[in-house]
Amino acid sequence: MSHVFHRHCTHLPPLVDSGQGVYLYDKSGKAYLDASGGAAVSSLGHAHPVITAAVKQQLDKIAYAHTSFFTNEPAEQLATALCEQAPKGLEKVYFGCGGSEAVEAALKLARQYHLERGESQREVFVGRLQSYHGNTLGALAVGGNAWRKALFEPLLIPAQHIAPCYAYRYREDGESLADYGLRAANLLEEKLLETGPERVVAFIAEPVVGATAGAITAAPGYFQRIREICDRYGVLLILDEVMCGMGRTGTLFACEQEGIAPDILITAKGLGAGYQPIAAMLVQQKVFDAVASGSGFFQHGHTYMAHATACAAALAVQKVIKDERLLDQVAARSDYLFQGLKIRFEDHPHVGEIRGRGLFIGIELVADKADKTPFAARLPLHQWIKDEAFAAGLICYPMAGTIDGKTGHHVLLAPPFIISEAQCDELLDKLGRALEAGFAKALAQGGSAA
């Protein structure tokens, strides 16, 4: 009997024994190709010697010292490395242990920023439906993952939401992508005017939507217009790159490809690449200055913030990405994997869209390709696909509720940057078999949601 409180009370997962490169091995010796990097975490694969050595070296010096007494060298160096590569104006870094924790810090900092400037009436956040920002109460509130929020709605702070920029579902016939992007972005201005822009603290969004909707990229011009709207009304822009950042989309920061800089940027997962738990909140100088020239301190903090060993691991991750030219590798493998997915699945009657950026890829599944009808919400298609893939030695990330939190299914892929072409072929083969097995089960039980 296990005394661990596992994610599912009636299911005991196999015991992982080791990892090497893109593979994980259980205690029986079975290999699993980690095609989702866990949850888009293990971007450099497993057992990378440079990162392992950096962690060991730091443990030999100092594992931890509380930040109310000391700073530490890895934290200082990591903050410098991130700011040197970050979008313009992001000059300060606040380290935490995970994405949800960093989102909470961002929400609190955004509120305090306005308080320091005498705008205490700003107390409302605006997010997007079908986005996910974490499982803590503040992060749940501003996120748009209906299933995760449902049990805890009475506990959540009030937040407003607008529709996502989701061209596959919401672009009108004859509407260009650019026109749709402008229309989708203008929903923010409409929401601000409806709420009272002087009451709004910040708008939060993922540059590339992650697990909730499956690697949805914004239409051209969308985020530029969002930036303009935020600036016009004095609303801070928070970009959540917990899943899509740190090279996952082909640039170190995903928003680089949108041509904008946020006021606050959050990154985690790939920052430590699974070698240590770490997150970072990058902050515009103007936000820091408001606090520094006001109360003089950010009213927030955690025991393990700026943990020396975690920062040492993340600093080594930055070194490996640079030294091994892994952003070039992401671009090359992205081209190869997208091409393979399109050859194999683009004309499949139950594959609606293959989308994403870099090695952050979503496959939306449909019962009817012609009219985009989803599979019935009652069907656990995502779980069938996950189970079939896992049995075949493939780890992928299928989810339900893609469209509105209830209907729709997709599969998310986020393989390590070091994946080879041969391993991409293995991924495609095993994924194909898992999809077909899942579709067969769904069709046998009625299939369509219509």
Salt bridges, closest charged atoms under 4 A:
ASP17 OD1 - LYS27 NZ 3.34
ASP34 OD2 - HIS46 NE2 3.00
GLU73 OE1 - LYS61 NZ 3.83
GLU119 OE2 - ARG117 NH1 2.78
GLU119 OE1 - ARG122 NE 2.84
GLU172 OE2 - ARG183 NH2 4.00
GLU175 OE2 - ARG183 NE 2.83
GLU189 OE1 - ARG225 NH2 3.06
GLU189 OE2 - ARG232 NH1 3.07
GLU194 OE2 - LYS191 NZ 3.41
GLU228 OE1 - ARG225 NH1 3.32
ASP231 OD1 - ARG227 NH2 2.77
ASP240 OD2 - HIS133 ND1 2.67
GLU258 OE2 - ARG357 NH1 3.04
ASP263 OD2 - ARG227 NH2 2.88
ASP263 OD1 - LYS286 NZ 3.40
ASP323 OD2 - LYS319 NZ 2.73
GLU324 OE2 - HIS48 NE2 2.82
ASP328 OD2 - ARG325 NH2 2.74
GLU353 OE1 - ARG355 NH1 2.76
GLU364 OE2 - ARG169 NH2 2.77
GLU364 OE1 - ARG355 NH1 2.73
GLU388 OE2 - LYS441 NZ 3.35
GLU421 OE2 - ARG333 NH1 3.96
GLU426 OE2 - LYS430 NZ 2.78
ASP429 OD2 - ARG433 NH2 3.02
GLU436 OE2 - HIS348 NE2 2.76
